[in-house]
Amino acid sequence: MPSFAARNRRPEIMDQPDLDAARFIGSLAGLRRVNLVTGSSRILWPHIRAWAQTHHKRPIRILDIACGAGDMLVRLDRRSRREGIFLELHGCDIKSLAIDYAREQTKSAGASAEFFTLDATRDPIPPEFDMIVSSLFLHHLDEEQAVKFLRNASSATNGLLLIHDLVRSQAGYLLASLGIRALLCNDVCRADGPISVESAFTLHEARELAAKAGLEGATVEPRFPFRLLMHWEKS
């Protein structure tokens, strides 16, 4: 069992540029199952709904950075339709293969979303969105990259910034190791899951990142299971 006193950031198989398409798509499918079981959209939705009810803007434009398979946007689309909240959904990812897969999955689900490629660590983030959200991306970054990303995302959003990620802990590591196998995810997910937890920030570290990025008034709170949610609203 690794030590979790310090962050151990290791490259994940899924991030390798030479990973073949079939294994990459298989890992996206596995992450869709993980997000469904852990309720990733459930973690974000209360803040999106509250902001929408306060601002009465239609439609609300949301950008999901590092959107992967696009499943988060599909579930946000379903929740918004049920509650009569009008969203204009967009997703971006560094890998064009992920974007193509997200488009297919979104269309198959009957959801409405637009996608484009973007390297969020290097490219400027478009400034025309009311909300910027990101799920399970922060742990892929080193501290300097994370602070830069948070600073750029907070500058780009016109309203809300929501960052959802893993929390580094022994219990989270065990859940990732056992849970991903139980969900019948492929070999990439089984290898990357525990690595992701080792690479994640603690709640205290995430709060320090927010402070360094100048996110005054940001909150970082624990969410089940072994997750965190960073919430910041532009004044």
C-alpha positions in Angstrom: 0.0 0.0 0.0 1.6 3.3 -1.0 1.9 6.2 1.4 -0.6 9.1 1.0 1.2 11.6 3.1 2.7 13.2 0.0 1.4 13.4 -3.6 2.8 10.8 -6.0 2.0 12.0 -9.5 2.7 9.3 -12.1 1.7 9.4 -15.8 -1.5 7.4 -16.5 -1.8 5.0 -19.4 -4.8 6.9 -20.8 -2.6 10.0 -21.2 -0.1 8.2 -23.4 -0.1 9.6 -27.0 0.6 6.2 -28.5 -2.3 4.4 -26.7 -4.2 2.5 -29.4 -7.7 3.7 -30.2 -9.6 0.5 -29.0 -8.0 0.6 -25.6 -8.6 4.4 -25.3 -12.3 4.1 -26.2 -12.6 1.2 -23.8 -11.2 3.3 -21.0 -13.7 6.1 -21.9 -16.5 3.6 -21.7 -15.2 2.4 -18.3 -15.1 6.0 -17.0 -18.7 6.5 -18.0 -19.6 3.6 -15.7 -17.5 5.0 -12.9 -19.1 8.5 -13.3 -22.6 6.9 -13.3 -22.0 4.9 -10.1 -20.3 7.7 -8.2 -22.9 10.3 -9.2 -20.5 12.9 -10.8 -23.4 15.0 -12.2 -25.2 14.8 -8.9 -22.2 16.5 -7.3 -22.3 19.4 -9.7 -26.1 19.8 -10.3 -27.2 21.6 -7.0 -24.8 24.5 -7.7 -25.8 24.7 -11.4 -29.5 24.7 -10.5 -29.1 27.3 -7.7 -27.2 29.7 -10.0 -29.8 29.2 -12.8 -32.7 30.0 -10.4 -30.9 33.1 -9.2 -29.9 34.6 -12.5 -32.9 33.6 -14.7 -30.7 33.6 -17.8 -31.8 31.5 -20.8 -30.1 29.6 -22.1 -27.2 29.1 -19.6 -24.0 28.3 -21.5 -21.8 25.7 -19.8 -18.4 24.4 -20.9 -17.1 21.1 -19.6 -13.3 21.1 -19.8 -11.7 17.6 -20.4 -15.1 16.2 -21.1 -13.9 12.7 -22.0 -16.9 10.6 -23.2 -19.3 13.5 -22.8 -21.4 11.5 -20.3 -21.4 14.4 -17.8 -23.1 16.6 -20.3 -25.6 13.9 -21.2 -26.7 13.7 -17.6 -26.8 17.4 -17.1 -29.0 17.7 -20.2 -31.4 15.1 -18.7 -31.5 16.8 -15.3 -32.1 20.3 -16.9 -34.9 19.0 -19.1 -36.6 17.4 -16.1 -36.5 20.6 -14.1 -37.2 23.1 -16.9 -33.8 24.8 -16.9 -32.5 25.7 -20.3 -28.8 24.8 -20.8 -26.5 25.2 -23.8 -23.9 22.6 -23.3 -20.4 22.5 -24.7 -17.5 20.1 -24.1 -13.8 20.2 -24.9 -10.9 17.7 -24.7 -7.3 17.5 -25.7 -7.9 14.3 -27.7 -9.9 14.4 -31.0 -10.7 10.7 -30.5 -12.5 11.6 -27.2 -14.4 14.4 -29.0 -15.5 12.0 -31.8 -16.7 9.5 -29.2 -18.4 12.1 -27.1 -20.3 13.3 -30.2 -21.5 9.8 -31.0 -22.5 9.0 -27.4 -24.4 12.3 -27.0 -26.3 11.8 -30.2 -27.2 8.3 -29.3 -28.5 9.5 -25.9 -30.7 12.1 -27.6 -28.9 14.9 -25.8 -27.8 18.3 -27.3 -24.2 19.4 -26.9 -21.4 20.8 -29.0 -17.7 19.7 -28.8 -14.3 21.0 -29.7 -10.6 20.1 -29.1 -8.7 22.2 -26.6 -5.6 21.8 -24.5 -6.7 23.4 -21.3 -3.1 23.7 -20.0 -1.9 25.7 -23.1 -4.8 27.1 -25.1 -6.8 30.1 -24.1 -10.2 29.1 -22.7 -13.1 30.8 -24.6 -14.6 33.5 -22.5 -18.3 33.3 -23.6 -19.6 30.8 -21.0 -21.7 31.4 -17.9 -20.3 28.3 -16.2 -17.1 26.4 -16.6 -17.0 22.9 -15.0 -14.4 20.2 -15.0 -14.6 16.7 -13.6 -11.6 14.4 -12.8 -9.1 16.5 -14.6 -7.3 18.4 -11.8 -5.3 15.4 -10.6 -3.7 15.1 -14.1 -1.9 18.4 -13.5 1.2 19.3 -11.4 0.8 22.2 -8.9 2.0 24.9 -11.3 -0.3 23.7 -14.1 -3.3 23.4 -11.7 -2.9 26.9 -10.4 -2.6 28.2 -14.0 -5.6 26.2 -15.1 -7.8 27.5 -12.2 -6.6 31.1 -12.8 -7.4 30.8 -16.5 -10.8 29.1 -16.0 -11.9 31.6 -13.4 -10.9 34.5 -15.7 -12.8 32.9 -18.6 -16.1 32.1 -16.9 -18.8 34.8 -16.7 -20.4 33.3 -13.6 -19.5 30.0 -12.0 -16.5 27.7 -11.8 -17.0 24.1 -10.5 -14.1 21.7 -10.2 -14.9 18.1 -9.2 -12.1 15.7 -8.5 -10.7 12.8 -6.4 -9.3 13.2 -2.9 -6.0 11.5 -2.1 -6.6 8.9 0.6 -6.0 5.3 1.5 -9.7 4.6 1.5 -10.1 6.2 -1.9 -7.2 4.1 -3.2 -8.9 0.9 -2.0 -12.2 1.9 -3.5 -10.5 2.7 -6.9 -8.6 -0.6 -6.9 -11.6 -2.8 -6.1 -14.5 -0.8 -7.5 -13.1 -0.4 -11.0 -12.6 -4.2 -11.2 -16.2 -4.7 -10.0 -17.5 -2.4 -12.8 -15.7 -4.6 -15.4 -13.6 -1.7 -16.7 -10.7 -2.5 -19.1 -7.0 -2.9 -18.2 -6.3 0.8 -18.7 -8.9 1.9 -16.1 -7.8 -0.8 -13.7 -4.2 0.4 -13.9 -5.1 4.2 -14.0 -7.7 4.2 -11.2 -5.3 3.8 -8.2 -2.7 6.0 -9.9 -5.3 8.7 -10.2 -5.9 8.6 -6.4 -2.2 8.8 -5.7 -2.0 11.8 -8.0 -5.0 13.6 -6.5 -4.8 16.5 -4.1 -6.1 16.5 -0.5 -8.8 19.0 0.5 -6.2 21.2 2.2 -4.0 21.1 -1.0 -6.9 22.0 -3.2 -7.8 25.0 -1.0 -4.2 26.1 -1.3 -4.4 25.8 -5.1 -7.5 28.0 -5.1 -5.8 30.6 -3.0 -2.7 30.7 -5.2 -5.0 31.1 -8.3 -6.7 34.1 -6.7 -10.1 32.5 -6.3 -11.2 34.7 -3.4 -14.2 33.2 -1.6 -13.8 29.7 -3.2 -15.0 26.7 -1.2 -13.5 23.2 -1.4 -15.8 20.6 0.3 -15.7 16.8 0.5 -18.3 14.8 -1.5 -19.1 11.1 -1.4 -17.3 8.9 -2.4 -13.9 10.3 -1.6 -14.3 13.3 -3.9 -14.1 17.1 -3.6 -16.0 20.0 -5.1 -14.4 23.4 -5.6 -17.0 26.1 -6.0 -16.2 29.7 -7.0 -18.5 32.4 -8.3 -17.3 35.5 -10.1 -18.5 38.7 -8.3 
